[in-house]
Amino acid sequence: MDDNGKLFGILGLVSAIIGFLILPVLFGPCGVLFGIIGVNKKNSLGWAGIILGGIEILVAFVQISIAISE
């Protein structure tokens, strides 16, 4: 595993964690994107960013849908 793969895996995880605290619409997709790059570079830590970012995107979409329908 190279250092770039480790960096992108960590960036994906950190972005996803920040997304749970603030702006999931922005940091969720960043977590997914960095996670995918990390997984492509053979870093399994990227999966955490993909999963957490995906959950954030789903939750944000549901919240926006509920807010629009009211």
C-alpha positions as semicolon CSV with decimal commas, in nm:
position;residue;x (nm);y (nm);z (nm)
1;M;0,000;0,000;0,000
2;D;0,137;0,339;-0,089
3;D;0,111;0,658;0,112
4;N;-0,145;0,810;-0,126
5;G;-0,384;0,523;-0,064
6;K;-0,351;0,566;0,310
7;L;-0,401;0,942;0,277
8;F;-0,719;0,908;0,071
9;G;-0,858;0,641;0,305
10;I;-0,802;0,866;0,606
11;L;-0,945;1,169;0,422
12;G;-1,257;0,968;0,338
13;L;-1,308;0,864;0,697
14;V;-1,240;1,211;0,839
15;S;-1,471;1,376;0,584
16;A;-1,749;1,135;0,673
17;I;-1,704;1,196;1,045
18;I;-1,707;1,573;0,995
19;G;-2,020;1,529;0,786
20;F;-2,203;1,383;1,084
21;L;-2,127;1,701;1,277
22;I;-2,176;1,971;1,012
23;L;-2,294;1,991;0,649
24;P;-2,362;1,626;0,561
25;V;-2,467;1,737;0,211
26;L;-2,113;1,860;0,148
27;F;-1,892;1,625;0,350
28;G;-2,090;1,305;0,280
29;P;-2,010;1,301;-0,092
30;C;-1,650;1,402;-0,015
31;G;-1,622;1,103;0,218
32;V;-1,758;0,873;-0,051
33;L;-1,530;1,017;-0,318
34;F;-1,213;1,000;-0,108
35;G;-1,315;0,655;0,015
36;I;-1,350;0,525;-0,341
37;I;-1,009;0,664;-0,434
38;G;-0,861;0,506;-0,120
39;V;-1,016;0,166;-0,196
40;N;-0,889;0,184;-0,554
41;K;-0,541;0,243;-0,412
42;K;-0,573;-0,074;-0,199
43;N;-0,661;0,090;0,136
44;S;-0,946;-0,083;0,317
45;L;-1,000;0,220;0,543
46;G;-1,171;0,385;0,247
47;W;-1,470;0,154;0,297
48;A;-1,552;0,334;0,621
49;G;-1,568;0,666;0,435
50;I;-1,786;0,514;0,164
51;I;-2,033;0,360;0,409
52;L;-2,056;0,657;0,647
53;G;-2,074;0,908;0,361
54;G;-2,348;0,703;0,195
55;I;-2,550;0,698;0,516
56;E;-2,512;1,075;0,546
57;I;-2,628;1,131;0,190
58;L;-2,930;0,908;0,246
59;V;-3,027;1,079;0,573
60;A;-2,981;1,427;0,423
61;F;-3,194;1,331;0,122
62;V;-3,474;1,204;0,348
63;Q;-3,460;1,520;0,562
64;I;-3,475;1,745;0,257
65;S;-3,761;1,542;0,110
66;I;-3,960;1,571;0,433
67;A;-3,892;1,945;0,457
68;I;-4,009;2,002;0,100
69;S;-4,328;1,798;0,141
70;E;-4,442;1,993;0,445
